[in-house]
Amino acid sequence: MRIKTAAALAVLTLALIAAMPLVPSEGLSENEFRVSIPQIGYDSADPTHMPSISINSNSSATCIIYLTNNSSEIIAAVLKESSLKDVASVVPSSGSMDAASGKYASEKITIKTAEYVKSGQYVIPFEIKVQSLSGTGTFTEKIDITLKITSTYNSDDQYNKFFGLFPNTLDGPLGEPWFASLVTMAVLLILNVMICYAVVPLLTRLAKGNVSEREKVQFKRSVAKTTAFLMFVYSLNLCAQIVGASPGVCYIIGAVSTLTYVVIGSLLAWHIYVFVLHVLFKGMDDIEVEGVDSSLVPLFKMIGRLIITVIAVTIILASFGVDLAGILMSAGVVTLGITMGAQNVLSQFFSGIVLLATRPFRRGDYIKVNGTVYIVKEVKLMFTELYTWEVDQTITMPNNVLTSATISNVTKETNDVRIYVYMSVAYEADLELAKKLMVQAANEHPHVVISDTRSAPSTRLTNFLDSGIEIRLAAYVDDFDSSGTYAGELRERMFELFKENGVEIPYTKYEVTIMNADGRKKPGDNYD
């Protein structure tokens, strides 16, 4: 009996539990949740406040939606994407969010504006559907977001205004935007000409006599042309705003203008840089500064060209929205790979920079590289071209080889060079007479330097040979290139003087003694 009673109670309990969902609940009410977007000033608790946000064209702004749950149930919100054609759109990060009882949830939405939208106020509708997970209540929050858009390519403040500043209040056809734009362009071009003829002569006047009149005229013309073109592009861009061109047209003109500004501005900067460079280095001709003269102009031109090009490319990429940080990071990785794989090329490059900056030799110098004489033809960034001493071959030598070699610049300061001429005399000869004759031969030669700035010709005994005594003459001659010829002429004169004065020049002598020559053949001798 007890078992039956317990079973009946269990069945009744299960039936009650199963029947509980069928009992209707009170449901979710509108005052049990709250939706707010602080960035645009929206709050469902204050429906009288109109949400708005100021934003530029071709840009975006991120806002956060908060859903606060004051009910005893779990509620969810469904976010729908909304758009206003050719103006803007509201895009949620995800399509929904939910909040437990007494909690809140948040979600991001992004407001994006079109690139060619005109300046003005626009209203874009946005809906949030809030409901209880039990399905006992559903509400739709309709939010009208006011967008105060400022166009990058179209400004109403400049429409039909002279220079975009002064309103055109003239009557008739002269009051039209085309007249304001035409006057603006003409005045700007005239102003540019006046500035060029006032500023450029001042700059050339500061150069004084360091540049020729021809260089001054060329500089004036190049600067006048480039600045006139720059001013024309600027005025064209401004006139598009004055006549009220569409944002698409203004965008195209703006993009072309930016590219033109950078290119023409780079050319203008290059002309000014080269002019100032020539003025500075020509002005140093009368000033003795160690290692600084006009031969450094090519190096500074190369450095200036590199810097101006890098800056121009950087500005162009940045103006078109290219991520420079990513490029720099990628360039760092690429540079590391290039450094590892092209060490020899980089070594040549930096060695060229060192040679051009320090200039241990110049064009036309005679240098000894590891004991071999060359004539410098041209020093370039990656290699140096050299002539052989006979000028019958051109040698291309990498700059890193030159910087690591032992170099002697024979003619860096002067063409004078000291030569050594060796002569041998017999052991029985008069040494003092031989030395005197060798010095006499040097003094008679027209290309031997006889002055207080150089040591006088001198002799010394250098070696005892098998057949004679070696004497060396040391003397300076005035031309390194012909030093070998002069040494030969000195030897000829010494030979003549030795012969005239009875100084014997030894040579190898052999004495042959024939013994037992009786004319008979030895056994086995088959020769006649």
C-alpha positions in Angstrom: 0.0 0.0 0.0 2.8 2.4 0.9 4.6 1.6 -2.4 1.5 2.5 -4.4 1.1 5.8 -2.6 4.7 6.7 -3.2 4.4 5.9 -6.9 1.2 8.0 -7.2 2.9 11.0 -5.6 5.9 10.7 -8.0 3.6 10.6 -11.0 1.7 13.7 -9.7 5.0 15.6 -9.2 6.2 14.9 -12.7 2.9 16.0 -14.1 3.1 19.3 -12.3 6.7 19.9 -13.5 5.7 19.1 -17.1 2.8 21.5 -16.9 4.8 24.5 -15.5 5.9 25.9 -19.0 2.3 26.0 -20.0 1.6 28.6 -17.3 1.8 32.1 -18.9 4.4 34.5 -17.5 4.2 38.2 -17.2 6.8 38.7 -20.0 9.5 41.3 -20.7 8.5 44.9 -20.4 10.0 48.0 -22.1 11.2 49.5 -18.8 13.2 46.4 -17.9 16.1 47.0 -20.3 18.1 49.9 -21.5 20.0 50.6 -24.7 22.6 53.3 -24.9 25.3 54.5 -27.3 27.4 57.2 -25.5 29.5 58.2 -28.5 26.5 59.6 -30.4 24.5 60.6 -27.3 21.7 58.0 -27.5 20.0 56.6 -24.5 16.6 54.8 -24.6 15.8 56.3 -21.2 15.8 59.7 -22.9 14.2 59.4 -26.3 14.0 63.2 -26.7 17.7 63.5 -27.4 18.7 63.2 -31.0 21.8 61.1 -31.6 24.5 62.7 -33.8 28.2 62.4 -34.7 30.6 64.6 -36.7 32.7 62.7 -39.2 34.8 63.3 -42.4 34.1 61.7 -45.8 36.0 58.5 -46.6 36.5 57.7 -42.9 35.0 55.6 -40.1 34.1 55.9 -36.4 33.6 53.1 -33.9 30.8 53.3 -31.3 29.9 50.9 -28.5 26.3 49.8 -27.8 25.4 48.9 -24.2 22.4 46.6 -23.4 21.5 46.7 -19.7 19.2 44.0 -18.4 17.0 44.9 -15.4 14.6 41.9 -15.8 14.7 38.5 -14.2 15.2 36.8 -17.6 18.0 36.5 -20.1 17.5 39.0 -22.9 19.2 39.3 -26.3 19.6 42.0 -28.9 19.8 41.5 -32.7 21.8 44.2 -34.6 21.0 44.8 -38.3 23.4 46.5 -40.7 22.0 49.7 -42.1 23.1 51.9 -45.0 22.3 55.2 -46.8 23.2 54.9 -50.5 26.3 56.8 -51.5 26.5 58.4 -48.0 27.3 56.0 -45.1 26.6 52.7 -43.5 26.4 51.3 -40.0 28.1 47.9 -39.6 27.9 45.9 -36.3 30.9 43.7 -35.4 28.5 40.7 -34.8 24.8 40.2 -35.3 23.7 39.8 -31.7 24.5 40.1 -28.0 22.8 38.8 -24.8 22.7 39.9 -21.2 21.9 37.9 -18.1 19.6 39.2 -15.3 21.1 42.3 -13.7 24.0 42.3 -16.1 24.9 44.3 -19.3 26.4 43.4 -22.6 28.2 45.5 -25.2 28.9 45.4 -28.9 30.8 47.5 -31.4 29.3 49.2 -34.4 31.3 51.0 -37.1 30.0 54.0 -39.0 31.6 54.3 -42.4 31.2 57.3 -44.8 31.5 57.2 -48.6 34.5 58.7 -50.3 32.7 61.2 -52.6 29.9 62.3 -50.3 29.3 66.0 -50.1 29.4 68.1 -46.9 26.2 68.2 -45.0 23.9 66.5 -42.5 22.4 63.1 -43.2 20.1 60.8 -41.2 20.8 57.1 -41.3 18.3 54.7 -39.6 19.5 51.9 -37.4 17.4 49.2 -35.6 18.0 47.1 -32.6 15.6 44.2 -31.9 15.5 43.3 -28.1 13.7 40.1 -26.9 13.6 37.7 -24.1 15.1 34.3 -24.7 11.9 32.7 -23.4 10.0 34.5 -26.2 7.7 36.4 -23.9 8.5 39.9 -25.1 10.0 41.6 -28.2 10.8 45.3 -28.8 12.4 47.2 -31.6 14.6 50.2 -30.9 14.6 52.5 -33.9 17.5 55.0 -33.8 17.9 57.8 -36.3 21.6 58.8 -36.3 22.4 62.2 -37.7 25.8 62.3 -39.5 27.4 65.7 -39.8 29.8 65.0 -42.7 32.6 67.2 -43.9 33.8 66.3 -47.4 37.5 66.2 -48.1 37.0 67.0 -51.7 34.1 69.4 -51.7 33.7 72.4 -49.4 30.7 74.6 -49.6 32.6 77.4 -47.7 34.7 78.0 -50.9 31.9 78.0 -53.4 31.9 81.2 -55.6 34.5 82.9 -53.5 37.6 84.7 -54.7 40.6 82.6 -53.5 38.0 80.5 -51.6 37.8 83.3 -49.0 35.9 86.4 -50.3 32.3 86.0 -51.6 31.6 87.0 -55.2 28.9 89.6 -54.8 29.1 91.0 -58.4 26.0 91.2 -60.5 25.3 89.4 -63.8 27.7 87.0 -65.4 30.5 88.3 -63.3 28.8 86.9 -60.2 29.1 83.4 -61.5 31.6 80.9 -60.0 33.6 80.7 -63.2 34.5 84.4 -62.9 35.7 84.0 -59.3 37.8 80.9 -60.3 39.3 82.7 -63.3 40.3 85.8 -61.3 41.7 83.5 -58.6 43.9 81.6 -61.1 45.1 84.8 -62.8 46.1 86.6 -59.6 47.9 83.6 -58.2 50.0 83.2 -61.4 50.8 86.9 -61.4 51.7 86.7 -57.7 54.0 83.7 -58.5 55.9 85.7 -61.2 56.4 88.6 -58.9 57.7 86.4 -56.1 60.1 84.6 -58.6 61.5 87.9 -59.9 61.9 89.2 -56.3 63.2 86.2 -54.4 65.3 84.4 -57.0 67.5 87.4 -57.8 68.1 87.9 -54.1 69.3 84.3 -53.8 71.6 84.7 -56.9 72.9 88.0 -55.5 74.0 86.2 -52.3 76.1 84.0 -54.5 78.2 87.0 -55.5 81.0 85.9 -57.9 80.9 82.3 -57.0 78.8 81.3 -60.0 78.8 82.6 -63.6 76.1 84.7 -65.1 75.0 81.8 -67.3 74.5 79.6 -64.3 72.4 82.4 -62.6 70.2 82.8 -65.7 69.7 79.0 -65.9 68.8 78.9 -62.2 66.3 81.7 -62.6 64.6 80.1 -65.5 64.4 76.6 -63.9 63.0 78.0 -60.6 60.5 80.3 -62.4 59.2 77.4 -64.6 58.8 74.9 -61.7 57.1 77.4 -59.3 54.8 78.6 -62.1 53.7 75.1 -62.7 53.2 74.4 -59.0 51.1 77.5 -58.7 49.0 76.5 -61.7 48.2 73.1 -60.2 47.4 74.7 -56.8 45.1 77.3 -58.4 43.4 74.5 -60.5 42.7 72.6 -57.3 41.3 75.7 -55.6 39.2 76.6 -58.7 37.5 73.2 -58.6 36.3 74.0 -55.1 35.2 77.5 -56.2 33.1 76.3 -59.1 31.5 73.5 -56.9 32.8 70.5 -58.8 31.6 67.1 -57.8 33.6 65.2 -55.1 34.7 62.7 -57.7 36.2 65.4 -59.9 37.8 67.1 -56.9 39.2 63.7 -55.8 40.9 63.1 -59.2 42.2 66.7 -59.3 43.5 66.4 -55.7 45.2 63.1 -56.4 46.9 64.4 -59.5 47.8 67.6 -57.7 49.4 65.7 -54.8 51.5 63.7 -57.2 52.4 66.8 -59.2 53.3 68.8 -56.0 55.8 66.1 -55.0 57.4 65.6 -58.4 57.7 69.3 -59.2 58.6 70.2 -55.7 61.4 67.6 -55.8 62.7 69.1 -59.0 62.6 72.5 -57.5 64.4 71.3 -54.4 67.0 69.7 -56.6 67.7 72.8 -58.6 68.1 74.9 -55.4 70.3 72.2 -53.8 72.6 72.0 -56.8 72.9 75.8 -57.1 73.7 76.2 -53.4 76.1 73.3 -53.6 78.1 75.0 -56.4 78.0 78.3 -54.6 79.4 76.9 -51.4 82.2 74.8 -53.0 83.2 77.5 -55.4 83.4 79.9 -52.5 85.8 77.5 -50.8 88.4 77.9 -53.5 90.0 80.8 -51.5 89.7 79.0 -48.2 92.0 76.1 -47.3 89.9 73.4 -45.5 91.5 70.0 -45.1 89.8 67.5 -47.5 87.1 69.9 -48.7 87.1 71.2 -52.3 85.0 71.1 -55.5 85.9 67.5 -56.2 83.4 66.5 -53.5 80.5 68.0 -55.5 79.6 64.6 -57.3 79.5 62.8 -53.9 77.1 65.5 -52.4 75.0 65.4 -55.6 74.5 61.7 -55.2 73.6 62.0 -51.5 71.2 64.9 -52.2 69.5 63.0 -55.1 69.1 59.9 -52.9 67.6 61.9 -50.0 65.2 63.9 -52.2 64.0 60.7 -54.0 63.4 58.8 -50.7 61.4 61.7 -49.2 59.4 62.2 -52.4 58.5 58.5 -52.6 57.6 58.4 -48.9 55.2 61.4 -49.3 53.5 59.9 -52.4 52.9 56.6 -50.7 51.6 58.3 -47.5 49.3 60.5 -49.5 47.7 57.5 -51.2 47.1 55.7 -47.8 49.9 53.2 -48.1 50.9 51.7 -44.7 54.5 52.9 -44.3 55.0 50.9 -41.1 54.3 47.7 -43.0 56.6 48.7 -45.8 59.4 49.6 -43.4 59.0 46.3 -41.6 59.1 44.4 -44.9 62.0 46.5 -46.0 63.9 45.6 -42.9 63.4 41.9 -43.6 64.4 42.3 -47.2 67.4 44.4 -46.2 68.5 41.7 -43.8 68.3 39.1 -46.7 70.1 41.4 -49.1 72.8 42.1 -46.5 73.3 38.4 -45.9 73.3 37.5 -49.6 75.1 40.5 -51.1 77.8 41.3 -48.6 80.4 41.7 -51.3 78.2 44.2 -53.3 77.5 46.2 -50.1 81.2 46.2 -49.3 81.9 47.6 -52.7 79.2 50.3 -52.3 80.4 51.5 -48.9 84.0 51.3 -50.0 83.1 53.6 -52.9 81.5 56.0 -50.4 84.8 56.0 -48.4 87.0 56.6 -51.4 84.8 59.4 -52.7 84.7 61.0 -49.2 88.3 60.6 -48.2 89.8 60.8 -51.7 93.2 59.2 -51.3 93.7 59.6 -55.0 92.1 61.5 -57.9 91.8 61.2 -61.7 95.2 61.3 -63.3 97.1 60.3 -60.1 99.8 57.6 -60.3 99.3 55.1 -57.6 101.0 51.9 -56.5 98.6 49.1 -55.6 100.5 46.3 -53.9 103.7 47.4 -55.7 102.1 47.7 -59.2 101.8 51.2 -60.8 98.5 52.3 -62.2 97.0 55.6 -63.5 93.6 56.6 -62.0 91.0 57.0 -64.8 87.7 57.4 -62.8 86.5 56.7 -59.3 82.9 55.4 -59.3 80.6 54.2 -56.6 81.1 50.5 -57.0 84.5 50.3 -58.7 87.5 52.3 -59.9 88.8 52.4 -63.5 92.6 52.4 -63.8 95.1 52.5 -66.7 98.2 50.4 -66.7 101.4 52.5 -66.6 101.8 52.0 -70.4 98.2 53.2 -70.9 97.5 50.1 -73.1 94.9 48.5 -70.9 92.0 49.6 -68.7 91.7 47.8 -65.3 88.4 47.7 -63.5 89.1 47.2 -59.8 86.3 46.7 -57.1 86.5 49.5 -54.5 86.6 47.0 -51.6 89.8 45.6 -53.1 91.3 49.1 -53.2 90.4 50.0 -49.7 91.9 46.7 -48.3 95.1 47.1 -50.4 98.3 49.0 -49.6 98.1 52.1 -51.8 100.9 54.6 -52.4 99.9 57.8 -54.2 103.1 58.7 -56.0 101.9 62.0 -57.5 99.3 63.2 -55.0 101.2 66.4 -54.1 103.8 66.7 -56.9 105.1 64.9 -60.0 108.6 64.9 -58.6 109.9 61.4 -57.8 113.1 60.0 -56.5 114.8 57.4 -58.8 117.8 55.1 -58.2 120.3 54.2 -60.8 122.8 51.4 -60.1 126.3 51.0 -61.8 129.1 48.5 -61.2 132.9 49.3 -61.3 135.9 47.0 -61.1 137.6 46.3 -57.8 140.7 48.1 -59.1 138.7 51.2 -60.2 138.9 54.6 -58.4 135.7 54.7 -56.3 135.7 58.4 -55.6 136.1 59.2 -59.3 133.2 56.9 -60.2 131.0 58.5 -57.6 131.9 62.0 -58.9 131.2 61.1 -62.4 127.8 59.6 -61.5 126.8 62.9 -59.7 128.1 64.9 -62.7 125.8 62.9 -65.0 122.8 63.7 -62.8 123.7 67.4 -62.6 123.9 67.6 -66.4 120.5 66.1 -67.0 117.8 68.7 -67.6 115.0 66.9 -65.8 116.9 66.2 -62.6 115.6 68.5 -59.9 118.3 70.8 -58.5 116.8 73.0 -55.8 116.6 73.6 -52.1 113.3 71.8 -51.9 114.8 68.5 -52.9 117.8 66.5 -51.9 120.8 66.9 -54.2 121.9 63.9 -56.3 124.0 61.6 -54.1 125.8 58.2 -54.3 126.5 55.4 -52.0 128.2 52.0 -52.2 125.5 49.4 -52.0 127.0 45.9 -52.6 130.1 43.9 -53.3 129.4 41.7 -56.3 131.4 38.7 -57.7 133.0 40.7 -60.4 132.8 44.3 -59.1 131.5 46.9 -56.7 127.9 48.3 -57.0 127.3 52.0 -56.6 123.8 53.6 -56.4 122.9 57.1 -57.6 119.8 58.7 -56.0 118.2 61.8 -57.6 114.9 63.5 -58.0 113.3 64.0 -61.5 110.4 66.2 -62.4 108.1 63.7 -64.0 107.1 60.3 -62.6 105.7 59.1 -65.9 109.0 59.6 -67.6 111.2 58.5 -64.7 112.1 55.3 -66.5 113.3 57.1 -69.5 115.3 59.5 -67.5 117.0 56.7 -65.6 118.0 55.1 -68.9 119.5 58.4 -70.1 121.5 58.7 -66.9 122.9 55.3 -67.4 124.0 56.1 -70.9 125.7 59.3 -69.7 127.4 57.5 -66.9 128.7 54.8 -69.3 130.2 57.6 -71.5 131.9 59.3 -68.6 133.3 56.1 -67.2 134.7 55.2 -70.6 136.2 58.7 -71.1 137.9 58.7 -67.6 139.1 55.1 -67.7 136.8 53.7 -65.0 136.4 50.1 -65.8 133.0 48.5 -65.8 133.4 44.8 -65.0 131.9 41.9 -66.8 132.1 38.2 -66.3 135.2 36.6 -67.8 135.9 32.9 -68.3 139.4 31.2 -68.8 139.5 27.8 -70.5 142.6 25.5 -70.2 142.9 22.5 -72.5 145.1 19.7 -71.1 146.4 16.5 -72.7 145.2 17.3 -76.2 147.2 14.7 -78.2 144.6 14.1 -80.8 143.8 10.5 -80.0 140.3 9.2 -79.4 139.1 7.6 -76.3 137.7 4.1 -76.4 134.1 4.2 -77.4 134.3 7.7 -78.9 132.3 7.7 -82.2 132.6 11.4 -83.0 135.0 12.6 -85.8 
